[in-house]
Amino acid sequence: MKKQLYSKTVKSARRNLRLIMTESAVTAGLLAMSVFTPFFNSIGLNNQQISEVQIYFTIVVMILNIPMGYIADRISRKWANIIGDFGHAVILLIYSQVASFAGAVICECLCGIAHALSDGVDQSLIKHFVGKISQETGESENKLLRTKTAKLEVYKQSCNLLLLILGGPIGAISLRLALALSSVNYFIGGIVSIFIEDDSEKLRPNHKNPFKDIYEITKTAIKNQPLRTRIFAYAVGREMTHGIIWIVTPLFLKAGIPMEVVSFAWAFNSLMCILGANLAVRYGKNLSDAKIMAIPVALMSISMFVMGLHLSLTTVWLYGAMGVIQGWTAATLTPMVQKYAKPSEQTSILSVTKTLSQLLYIPVVWIIGYVADIKLEYGLFATLIIFLPLGLIIIKKLKQDV
């Protein structure tokens, strides 16, 4: 009877794990991503204004991330995901009709609200279901979580690759149509989320005022040395591929890639993300945290330096190294943080982590956008100058934690 009960528990956990991984994968990409910069240009935005639009989005997410994470932990991670996914879908439909800088800012702010609702929820639920499976099967929870997270990144980038391949030709027909169709996968994600059985541990408040709880969770995270170092590692590792994203299409075009082929260049980068995630599946679970961080820092430094010195059809493909970094860091850095977070505070801690990452992103994306308006290659050098020193400091701190 006990064996049968365990079997049902594991079966249910695996079913829910498949559902949340499916939701996370289908909502990871944006069909219009490769043509978003041309869309912004078509409504009159330059590189700096595009950066400013993204800063507004980031500020909204940064302000709401931790409160929304607390609400998800406290009330329902599942429903935070559902509302966030359907909200994103509706906002993208509205975004497709925008014709000005002000309209773009409003839509980005609305997207920020939807994003904050669901950000980190999927990974929290994944850790919960992985924990249930490992408890019954005797597998190492940490290794299983790293493996599942790495495999999820493969699925995410595979979905993203498909969307990028479709997005280029659709964007060539109509940039607005590409934006409108970007809502479809979010509708699918919301529907999938409805079928998830969320039996994860809820956060029990210590105070009547929820902001006191949020403050305590944040303070505890920052005071915890191993957790603090890994939160900073996440921020640096993820943002080294993020701030430069809005000048990628101009870089491809300047290197000599025709506009009609740009979406395939993005697809190549997505293939490199899949490669990075697959490498994490195979090697990431057995490496020390310091070595996990050293790999993206090295790849970023080499690719940014070479492309900055000489941008051409020959060297621009080194941007694929940033894809490897994106896949690798997405697969490896979140489990590093989760290992040191309480089960009931998973979404809240991940929200703290994402908020710090966004704090770093705001000045980075502004600097890159500003210098790229002077000369595109300066955006590459700015990425190198900012993230090489930060990466080396984090690697040193991770070694000291051993």
Beta strands, then each sheet from edge to edge (+ up, - down):
end
